[in-house]
Structure formats: C-alpha cells, structure tokens
C-alpha cells in the first residue's frame, strides 16, 4: 500500500488509443481519460496516417497535444489538480520512432509506426546481401569457437520491417534533410518513449528505457548496449542514439510550464513488459498473450536471454484493420458462434508480413476459399480463426524452442473480451486460458512500478 494518501498518473500510449489513469493509495483507479456517453466507453483515438501504400505514421505534434489532453482530463475526472499527482509512469507501444533536429527539436518526419512496412524491400536486399552472409557465417564460426549464445543469435539474424533498424535505415537513405543534418551532428533519434521524455523535460533528457531499446532490432541484449554491427554494417551513427537506462531510472520531472507544477517521472516501460508486470507474470516461463491492436506472445525468461533459431518476435497480427467490419469483441464472438464453421474460408493475418516460424516479411493478408455461399458471418469467423491459428503457431514454436510444457496462459487486451477467441485458443493449445478481469494491463503495470520506484508502494 502507499505510505500515505498519494496519487499516481499512469499513461499508456498505444497504437490507436491513449489512456491515462489516476491510481490512489488503495491501488484503485479513481480517475480516467475515458468518458461515458450512452453507456459506451469512448476513448480519444490516435489518428494513423497512410500517406503511401505500406506507410503507417502518426503526426508528432497532434499526438503530443492528445497526450496532454488525456492526462489533464484524467486528473480532472479524479477531481484532483496536477499538484496532487506525486509521480508519473509511462507505458508506450514499441518500435515506433521519429528523428528530430538537435538544435531546435523540430522533427524531420512523422512517427513511423511498428506497423509500417516501407522498408520491406530494403530489408529483403540487406538479408540477401553478401555482407549479411559474411556476417552470419562469421557469427556462426565465433559461436563454434566460443559457444556463446550471442554469436548463435547473430548467425540467424534477419532484419525485419517491423524492427526499427530497417525503417531507420530507409529514413537515412531517403530524407535528404537528415543526410545533411547527420554531417552537422544535428540529428537525434528516439522511439516513442524517448521523444516523450524529451518533450516532457523540454529537451533536457535523451534516453531510452531498456525494454523499448531492446525491441529496436539493433540493441544487443547480451551486453545491454547498442550493437556495434548497427554502426559498421547498417551505418547507423551511434551519436544520434539515446542513452539506454533502466525502467526505474531517475527521469527527473516534467517541465513546470506543461502542467503548472513539476511532476516526477518514476517509471518508463514498453507496453508488453508493463502488462506482464500487471498480470503477475513474475516467474520464469510465465506466458501471456495480449489481444489488442496486435496479438503479442510474451514469456518471462528470467535472467537468461532466450536464443531463438526461428526468429521469434512478438508481433503476430492485427485486428484494428477491420474497423467497421469487426467492432465490439462481444459482437464478433456472437457472430462467429452463430455458425458451425467458416465454410472453408481461411484468412491469413499478415498485415506486416508473417512472423516466426515462417518469417516472410513480404507476405500479405487475404481471404482464401470465398465462394457464392460465403456470408459476412463466415468472413468474421475466418478472421478470428486466422488470428488464433497464428498465435497457436507462435506458441508451438516457443514451446519447442524453450523445451517447456506450460500449464496456463494469461490473456489480456481489449480483444480478449471475445469469448470465441479465448475458447478456441484453449482448445487448440490444450492448456488453461486465464482471462484477466481488467483487459487493459499496460497502464496498470507502469503505474504500480512508478509507485514502487517513488517509494510509495511496498514491494
């Protein structure tokens, strides 16, 4: 419990939704950025931009304005003022990044999200290049000599479009202003949390928390620093990269001109890591699936880094691309359960390519088996089945690599409210599926950790 009555603001910036919740001394949510209209919860939506095929962006300044509005609305909803907030916790989507001018803080481009596949051809070229083949063979030779997992991982390395590395390289190659600014040492890079910290501190802080940095594709988790190959092989200048820090690093406080007072920032973490904490996945091999904008499979490997030979990466598929076609989870569950099967219709969820163990970054989504008898209900069921088939495939791959038998898997995220999805997942993987009472765990996890870091909660 909190030592005295204190309030923590917990901010979660997701792919399509921004949330802020105010947590009191009893760990209860007493204020939220959500409003109730006609018995429906309405959230402020993040506007995704699609300037070209394969491009998925977010406007930096619009996002910043929305974040400030959500925080202020949550504080107001709790009937508090900014002076009552003892600290902030921040959770963000992973692998969404931007670059900006060091001297002015002005962005060179919009945020390029983790869903963006503009770099898929560049990734294909890099993965098939002679230099990459030499890199892999050298890494494997070093593994045979040293038996260090770090080199085994390097021997299997592939650059994927949902990693930051390929998209950052695309930006460096295709935006002339960045090329010029690099020569002048006038470029700063950051994933979403880095940019938010930069903005909250009026440019004083340029850091990345380790859970976000490790999802960029060019961070070496074995030595906990930016990988040397990203500089020598990809040509990413390390001068533009932020300092990597722990989740409970002393991030300082928000600039006073933002909320009228300075509020300490005590925890920053990637959304999936935060939701693992809130879901009490503390033990080694605790496993969880988040069903939200994307489907993410996460496992706690404790203090040992898992060396994957199939390229396991948590991004599996998306569900938000069916807005209007698929709406409320309860509705789609009812539709899918109203028919016996999909009538031979199958859906491939590959909006950003297909991940492990297939690893085809050029794969696209689509329906197969559509015929005159196909109805909307069949299409809806095939989409839900396709999502679960992909999660099951990822789970089986993880189980094979980890050589573990799991007894239970936890599910969270907005789409986890879908009974059909949860039941089908349980049927296919053959273990207990436990759905959490709260579907939105990212915002809670980072709030709890912020309180612990502040010394307001007991461990």
N, C-alpha and C positions, 0 to 999 in steps of 0.2 A: 504494500500500500504506500501511498505518498505520505511523507512525514507530516505534512500539514496541507491545508487546502490549497492546491495549485492546479493550474490548467495548462495542458499541453496542446498545441496545434499540430495536427498531423496532416501533411499534404501529400497527396498522391496524384502525380501527373501521368495519366495513362495515354494510350494511343488515341482514344476517342473521347475520353472523359477525364475531367479534373475534379478531384474531391478534396475537401478539407473537413476534418472532424475535430471537435474540441473534446478532450478527454479530461475527466475530473479525478478527484482523489480516490474514487472507488473504481477507477478504470472504466467508467461509464461514459458513453458518448452523450454529451449534453447539448451539443450544437453541431450543425452540419451545413454544408453549402448546398444541400438539396432542399427543394421546396415542394410542398404538396398541393397539387391542383387536381380537383375532381378525382381524388383518391388514387392518383397516379404520381409516382415519383418522377420529377423532371430534373435532369442534370444539365449543367452547362456543357455543351458539346464542343469538342475541339474540331475545327474545320480542317479537313485534309484536302490538300490541293493536288491536282493531277494535270500539270502543265503539258506533259507529253506522255505517250504510252510508256508505262513502266516507271514513271516518275511519281513518287508519293512524298509530298512536302507539307510542312507546317510553317506558317508565317511567324517569324520570331516575335515581333512586337505585338501582334494580335494575341499570341499565346501568353506573353508577359502580362498584358492587360487583363486577360481572362483569369490568370492565376491570382493576381492581386484582388480581383473582384470576388473570386471564390473564397479566398482567405477572409476578407472583410465581411462577406455575407455569413460565413460560419461563425465568426466572433459575434456578430450581431444576433444571430439565431440563438446563441448561448446566453444572450443578454449580458454580455461582457464588453469590455473595451480592450484595446491592444495592451494596455498597462497590466491587465490581469493575466496575460499569457507569459508563462515562465520560460518556455523554450519551444523551438520548432523541431519537428522531424520531417524529413523529405524523402519520399519514395518516387522513383521515376521509371519509365519504360527504358529498356536497354537498347543500345546500338543505334540510337537516333542522335545525329550530331550536326554541328554547324562550325563555321570558321568566321573569325572577325578580325578587324584591324587592331593591332596592339595599341596604336596611338589614340584612336578615337572610340574604340568599342563598337564600331559600326559593322554589322555582318556583311560578309561577301555574298551570301546566298541564304535562302530559307533553310530551316531544318530539313535534313534529308533523313527520312524515317527508315526504320528497320524493314519496312515493307517494300521499299524502293528497290527496283531491280535494274536500274540504268547501267550498272557495271557488269551485267552478266556476260556480255561478250568479252569485255576486258578480263574478267575472271577466267573465262574459258581459255583465252590466249595465254595468260600467265600460268595456268595449271598445266598447259601442254608445252610450255616453252622449254628450251634446252637448259636454261638456267635453273628452272624449277626441278628438272630431272636430276641435274647435278646436285642441287641442294638436298633432295630426298635421298639420293644414293650416298652422299657424304654423311648425312644424318644417320642412315642405317649402318654404315660402316662404323661410325662412332658408337652406336648402340652395341654392336657386336663386340667392340673392344671394352667398353665401359659398363655395359648392361644397365645404363641409366635410362629410366623411362622418358626423360626429357628428349632424348635423341630418337627414341622409338616414335614418339608423337610427331617429331619433325619429319621423320621418314614417311609419314602418312598425310602430311599437311596438304590441304587444299584451300584455296581462297574462295569463299562463297559470297554471293551478292548480299546476303543478309548479315555478313560481317561488315564492320566499319571499314576495314582495310581496303577492300576493292573500291568502295564508293569514295573514300578519301583520295585514293589514287586517281580516280576519274575526275574528281574536282580539281586536283592539282594540274592535270593534263588539259582540262577543258575550260577553265576560267582564267583568262589572261591576266586579270587584276591580281589574282592570287600568285601567279608566277612572278609578276613584278614585285609584289609585296614580300615574297619569300627572299628575294635578293636583298631587300632592305631590312630583313629580320622584323617584319611588321605584320606577322600572322600569328594568331592564336587559334588553337583547336580545342574543341570540347564536346563531349557528349552532353545530353540534356542537363544532367545534374551539375556539370562543370559550369555551363553557361548560366544556370540559375544562381549558383553560388557567386559567380562573377557579378551578376546583376544585383543580387541581394546585398552585396558588400560594396557596391559602387566601384567595382573593378579592382578591389584590393586582393581578391583571392582567385588563384588559378590552380585548382586542384580537382582530382577525380577520385571518388571513392573506389576501393579495390573491387567491389562487386560489379560496378559498371565498367571499370577499366578492363577487367578480365573477359568481358563479352565483346571487346572490340575486334578480336582476331589478330592483334599484334602485341598483346601483352603476354609475357612469359610467366605462367603461374608457378613454375618450378623455382624461379629465382625472385619472383614478385617484383618485376620491373619491366619497363618497355623492352621488347625484344630487340636484340641487335640486328637481326635479319631484316626487320622492318625498315631500318635505315639503309642498310647496304644492298638489300635485294629489291625492296619496293621504292626506295628513295624517299621515304618519309623523314623529313628533318626533325630530329628529336627536340629541337629548340621550340617548336610550336606546341609540343605536348605538355599537358599539365602534370604537376607533381601528383603521384599516387599516394593516397593516405588511407588510414583505417576508417571504418564506418563511424567510430566514436571519436574521430579526430576533433580537436578544438577548432571548429569552423568560424569562431568569432560570432559576431552578431549582425543582424540586419542593419543597414544604414538608417539612421534616425528619421531621415526625410521620407521614408517609404510608409511607415505606419505611425509616425509621430513619436515612437519610442524605439529603442534598440532591443531586439529580441534575440537571445542566444540561439544559435543553430547547433543542436547537440547530436544529431544523427542524420546521415545520408546513406541511402542504400537502394540498390536496384529492386524493382517491384517483386520479382520472383523470390529473391533472397528474403525480402521483408515478409512475404506471405508464408514462407517456410517457418519463420520465427513465430508468427501469429498462429500458425497451425500446430505449434508444439512439435515440429519435426526436428528434435534436438539429437536423437540417437543416430548412430551410424546406420545407413541403409533405410532410414525413414524415407518414404517416397510419396510424392504428391503430384497431382495433375491440376493445372489451372485451365479452366474453360472460360475464356473471355473473348477479347478481340482476336486473340490467337489461342492455340492449345499448346501448353508447355508442360513437359515432363521433367520433374526435378527430383534428384536423390541426394541425400546427405551422405557424403563420403568421408566425413570427419576430417582428420588431419592428413589424410592420404589422397593425393591428386589422382583421379582416375585416368588411366592412359587408354584412350579409345582407339581401336583399329578400324572402326567403321565410320568415324567422324561424327559421333553422337553430338548433337547440338539441339537445344531445347525447342527451337521454333518448328512447329509441325504444320499448322494450317491456320486459317482464319475463318471467322464466321460473320464478320461485320460487312463483308462484301455482298450480303444478301438482304440489306436493308430494304424493307418493303415486301420482300419475298418471304423472309423469315423475320418475325418481330419478337413477340414475347416467348420465352422458353416454354411456358406452360401451354401456349397455343400450339407450338410445333410438336410438343410431346403428345398432345391430344390428336393432332393430325396424323403423326406417324403411327400411333397406336390404333387408329381407326381402320387401318388396312392390315392384311396379313403379311404382306411383303412389298418390295419395291417394284414388283412386276418385271424383274430382270433389268432394271435401270440401276446403273452404278455411277457414282460421282467421284472424281479424282480431285482432292483438295490440294492444289499445287499453285497457289497464287504467287508464291515466291520460290518456285521450284519445289522439288521433292527432297526432303532431308534424309537422314540415316534410316535404314542402311542403303537406300537407293542412291542418294547423293547426285541428283540430276538437277543442276541449277537452271537448266533451260526448259524443264518440264512446265506444262501449263495445265490449268484446271479445265474440266469439261465433264459433260454427261456422256455416258455410253448406254446403248440399248433402248433409246427412246423410240416409241412406235405409236401407231394410232390409238392404242388403248391407254397410253400413258396419261395420267392426270397430274394436277398440281400436287396432290397428296403423295403420289409416287415420287415426284421430284424432291419434295420436302424430306421424305423418309430416306431417300438415297443420299441426300446431303448429310443428314445426321449419321447415317451408317458410314459414310465415307470418312467423316471426322473420327469416329471411334475405330474404324479399321486402321487409320494412320497411327492413332495413339497406341493401339494394340501392337502394331508392328514395332513401334519405338520401344514399347515396354518389353517385348520379347527380345529385342536386340540388347537392351540394357541388362536384362536378366541373364542373357547368355554371356555377355562381357563381364558382368560382375560376379557370375557364378554364385548367385544367391537365389533362395526361394523366399518370396515375400508373402506375408500373411494378410497384409492390409494396404490399401492405397487410399489416400485422402484426396478429395476433390473440392475445389473452391472455384470462385469466379462466377460472374453473372449467369453464364450458360449452364452452370452446374445445377441450376434450379430445374433443368429439364429431366424429368423422371425417366423418359425413354433412353436418353443418353447414358445416364448413370446405370440403369439396369442392364443395358446392352454391354457396357464396359465390364460390369461384374460377370456377366455370362461368358464373355469372350476370354477374359484373363483368368477367370476361375478363382478369384480371391475376393475378400470382403471390400466393398467400396463404401467408404465413410464420407458422407457429405456433411460439411460443417454448417452450423446454424447460421453463421454470417458468411455470405458469399464473397464479400469484399475484404480480403485479409491484408492486402498490401498496406493499406492506410493504417490499420491497427498495429501491425508489426513494428513499423518505424516509429509509431507513437510510443509504444512500450519501451523500445530501445532508447529513445530520446530521454524518457523519464529515468531510466537506469543510468544513462550517461550523465545526467544532471545531478544524480544522487538523490532523486526524489522518489524513486521506487527502490525497494529492496529486491535483490536478486532471488 
